[in-house]
Amino acid sequence: MDFALTGEQEALRDTAAKYLADDRGAGDGRPWTEVDDLGWLDAELGTVELALLAEQLGWARSPSPWWATVGLAGPALRAAGRPVAAPATLAWAWENGPDTLAEAVAAARRPTVTDPAATGARSSTGTDSAAAAVPSSTGDVGRGGTPSTHTPGVGCAVAADGTLTGRAIRVPHAVDAVDLVVAASGPYGVELRLVDASAVRVTPAGAGGQALDPSRPVSTVELTGVPSTLLVAADAAADVLALTRRRAGALLAAEAVGVAARALARAGGYAATRTQFGAPIGANQAVAHPLAECYGQVETARSLAYRAAWTVDAEPGRVADQAVLTASVAAREAALSACEAAIQTYGGSGFTWEQPLHHWYRRAWWLATFDGTVADVRAELAGLLLDD
């Protein structure tokens, strides 16, 4: 079996590296149309190819909403037969509902919930374009299953006319999004619905420059009677959300590898050129050994991230879940370790905003805490392994 990248994959990676070679940070002015022109939104790209792009975006600490578009919103849009073109994101965490993607998947797998008679029948015209997939109030369960009386733990409700009301939290790149995919509670369970982002109220977190990573903004999104279009009905929403979680996690693992590799490269270059007492500081074991250990972590994380990306497409389900969780732990820890070792190599100067390393450290912490901590991921992985 050949584990090497193909020529096309190497070309895609190298082209991305050249395109992102100039550091622009949070002020990156690259237009979104260039992402489309480069082919980074093509439906033909598998998760491995997307992971190669994510790694380069992590190396550059790009503020592009590409990951949110292809990783979070992309699976639902493609499941509905819609192109992934404009910047988009997913709202799944709610003030009074699921807090993580894992909880959103679990909520979508629970038996259905709302009594249609209590809310009235939803129109099969207007905002609900997928009329064949929308159940009626006459007892026809359509594609969504059998209605019952209550949906616990879902923080956004679909009204009879297809409008949405709820308050989503920690929505990545909502400030950049044109389209918003929402996991909402319909009469037959959790549905995935499309909303025009201009119709919602977006409040960025960390106002006043206190965001954990300004280049990866998260926001609170308020929906009050916002029109929506059905993308994925209740019977398929859980599977699409599960795929979303795997793909988003695999891409973030690859991005974390890019962050780690960049920090390690900066530290290695500095250790080789910065001299003290007539010799490079890298000649000292106290400097060289931590960087060598980080190198091992980064290469291990890269291997696991590539494997996770491959399993998302080749072996979906439990195997992919384990692979993605394993890669997430290794890559998140590698990114933090590499950034901290690099900061130490620079004599601690990376703790200030003026030092570029600080920005990569912020991204590493964002990655380490996205949708749960490393400890949470370890606990879930342990549960999967012990169940085998």
N, C-alpha and C positions, 0 to 999 in steps of 0.2 A: 504494500500500500504506500502511495506517495503522499507524504504529509506536507510537501513544499507548496508554496503559493504558485498559482499558474502565472503565465506571462501576462495575461490580462489583469489579474489581480495586482501584480507588482506594478504594472503601468498605472493602474488606478491609484494606488498608494503613492507612487512617485509624483504623479501629476498633482495630487492633493498637497503633498509636501511642498512642491514648488509654488503652488498658488498661495499657500499659507506662510511662506517663508518670511515675509516681512511682518513683524509683530506690530499689531495695531491695538491690541488689548480691548478694553471695554468700549473704546471709541472707534471700533472697526466700522468703516464706512462702506464696506462692500455691499452692493445692492443685492437683494434677494434673487433677482433675475439671473445673476451669475451662477448661483447654486443650481438653478434649473438648467442653464446652458451647459454647465459642466457634466450634467447627467446624474447628479447626486440624488435626484428624486425618482429616477427610473424604476418602474415596477419590476424590471428584469433583475435588478440587483438583489442578491441574496443577503442573508444576515452576515455572512463572512465578509462580503464586499463592504457592507455598511459598517462593520466593525473596523475595517482598515481605514475608512474615512473618519470614524469616530476617534481612532487613535491619533490621527494627524490633527484633528480639531482639538484634542486634549493637549497635544504638544504645543499648539499655538494659543491655547486658552481662548479659543474663539467664542465671542458672545452670540454667535448665530443661533437662531431658534431651530436649526436643522434637526437636532436630536429630538426636541419636543414634537416636531412635525412628523418625522418618519418613525420615531420610536413609540411615541405616546398616541398621537392621533392617526397615524398611518394605517395600522391594522383595521380600525373601524371603518375608515374611509374606503379602503380597498375591499373590505368585506361587503360594502354596499355598492361596489362597482363605481366608485367615484375616484377621480384622479387626485393624487397628492401633489398639489401645485402651490397654493398659497401657504404662508406660515400658519401653523395650527398647533393646538395643544389639547390636553385632556383634563377634565375636572372629575376627580374621583373621590377626593377627601372632603368631608362635610363636617360642619360644626356639630350636627346631631346625627351623624351617620358614620359610615366606614371612614377610618383614618388612614389606612394604607391600601396599596393595590391588592395585597393578599386578602384584606377584609372585604374589598370591593368584589373580588372574585367569589369569595365565600357567600356574600350577600346575593350575588347573581345566581348562585347554585341552589339557594334555598327555595322551597316550594313557593308558589306565587301567592299573591297577597291582597291586593286591593279589590274591594267589591265594586264593580263597575256601576251598579245601581246607586251607590252612594255618591259617585262623582258625575254620573251621566255618561252617555256614550261619547267617545271621541269621534270627531268628524273624519271621514275618509277622504276629504278634499282639503284644499287650503294648505296648511303647514304640514300635514301628514301626506307626503307624496307617495310613500310606499304603502298604498292603500291595501294591497293584497296581504300585507303582513300585519295589518292592524286589526285586532279583534273588535267585534261590535258588542252592543249591549243586549243582543238577543239570545245570548247563550253560546254563540259561535266562538270557540276558543281560538280559531285561526291558527297561527304558527306559534302562539305564545303560551299554550298550556291551559290549565284549568284555573279560573279565578277563585280566590278565597276572600278572606275578610280583612287582612292586615299585612303590611310589609314592615317588619321591625328593622330598625337600623339603617334605613336609607334616607339620606338627608335632602334629597331633591325630588319633588313630586311632579308628575305629569298631570295637568288638568284635562278636563273633558275636551277642550278645544286644542290640545297639543302644546299649550304654553307651559313653561317651567318656572318653578319658584324654589329657591334654595340659596344657601350661602356656602360656596366652596372655599376651601382654605388651601394654602401652599400650592397654587397652580403655577407650574413653571412656564415662563415666557408668555404669560397671559397678556402682558403689555405689548408684545410683538405680534400676537396672533390676529389673523383675519377670521379664521374659523375656530370654533370651540366645540369639541366633542364632549358631551356630558353624559355621565352614568346616572340615570334618573329612574325613579320608581314609578312604573306604569301599572295599569290594572292587572297585568299578567306577570309581573316581575320586573327585574331591572332591565331597562332598555338603554341603548346608546343612541343619543340624539344629537343632531347638528344645530348649532346656534351661530348666528352672526355675532362676532365678538364686539362689534360696535354697538350692539343693543344691550350690553351688560355693563355693570359698574365694576371697574377694576381698581383696586387699591394696593399698590406695591408695598411689600413688607420692607422693613428696615429703612424708612424714610430718613433723610438727613445723612446719607452716606454710611449708615450702620448695618447695611445688608451684609450677610455672611460672604456672599460673592456677588458684587454688583454686575458682573458679566453674565451671571446666571440668575436673573430676577425671578422671585416667586411673589404671588399676589393673592389677595382675597378677592373673590369674584362673587358679586351679588346678582342674582337673577330674580326678577319680580315680574311674573306674567310675561316672560320673554317667548316669542314664537320660536318653534323648533320643528325640525324635520326628522322623521324616524330614519335612522341608519341601520340599526341591528335590533331585531325583535328579541323578546325575552328568552325565547328558547335557544338562541345562539349567542347571547351577550356574554355568558360566562366563559365560553370557549374563546371568544375574541378578546375578552379582558385578560384571560390567562396567557394568550399569545402576546398581548401587549406587554404584560409584566415580564415575560421571558425576553422579548426583543429589547425592551427598554433597559432591562438589567444587563443584558449582554453588551449592549452598546456603551453603557456607562462603565462597565468593567474595562472595555477597550479604551475608553476615554481616560480612565484613571491610569492605565498603563502609559498613555501618552504624556500625562502630567508627570508621572514618576520618571519617565525616561528623560523628559526635558530638565527636570530638577537635577537629576543625576549628571546629565551632560554639562550643565552649568557648573555644578560642584567640581566635576572632574577637570574641566578646563581651568577653573580658578586654582585648584590644588596644584596643577601642573605649571602654572605661570607665576603664582604669588610666591615670592621668596622671603625667607627669614633666615638670618645668620648665614647667608650665602648659599642657601639651598631651597628648592621648592618645598612648600609645606606638605606636599603629597608624599615626600620621602619619610615623613613621620608616621609611625604605625597608628598613632591616635587619630590621624586623619585618614589614612589609606584603608584601614581595616573596616570602619563603618561604611565607607563607600563601596568596598568590595562586597560586604554583606547586602547592601542595598541592590547592587547589581544582580546578585543571585535572586533576590526577591522580585525584581522587575522582570527578569527573564522567565521565572516561574509563573508570574502573573500573566505575562504575555501568552505563554503556552496555554494556560487555562482559559484565558479570554478567547483565544482563537477556537479552542475546543468547544466552549460554550456557544459561540456564534454558529459553529457548524451543527451542533445538536439541535438548535432551535428549529432549523429547517429539516435536518435529516432524521432526528429521533425525538420528535415532540412528545410532550407528556412528562412523566416522572423523571426520565433520564435527563431531559433538557432542564427540568427544574433543579435537579441536583447539580448539573454542570454549571448553570448560571449562578446558583448560590455559592458554589465553591469558588468560581472566578470572581464573584463580587467581594468575598472576604479577602482573597489574596490580593486583588487589585487595589481595593480601598486601603488596605494596610500598607501595600507597597508605595502608594502615592503619598501617604502621610509620612512614612519612614524616610522616603527619598527627600521629601521637602524639608523635613526636620534635620536630616543629615547635611543637606546642602546649606541650610541656614547656619548650622554649627560650623561648617567649613568656612563660611564667610564671616565667622566671628560673631554671629548673633545679629547681624545687621538686617536679616530678613524679617525681623519682627516689626519693621516700620513700612508704611505704604510706599516710601520712596524707593525701596529696594524691590526690583521686579520679582524676586523670589517670593515675596510676600503675597503677590497676586496668585501665583500657582499654589501656594499654601492654602489660600482661601478656597480655591477651587477644590483642592484635595479634601478639605473639611466639608465642603458642600457635598461632594461625592460620598464621603464617609457617613453622612447623616441623612442622605436622601431616602425617604420612604422607610425609615427605621435605621437604627444604628448597626454597626458591625456585630455587636453582641446579639441583636435581634436576628440578624441573618445567620449567625452561627447556631443559635437556638433552633431556628427553623430547619437548617441543614441537618443538625443532629437528630431532630425528630424524623426527618425523611430517611436517614441512614439507619436509625434504630428500628424503623418500621419494616425495613427490608428483611 
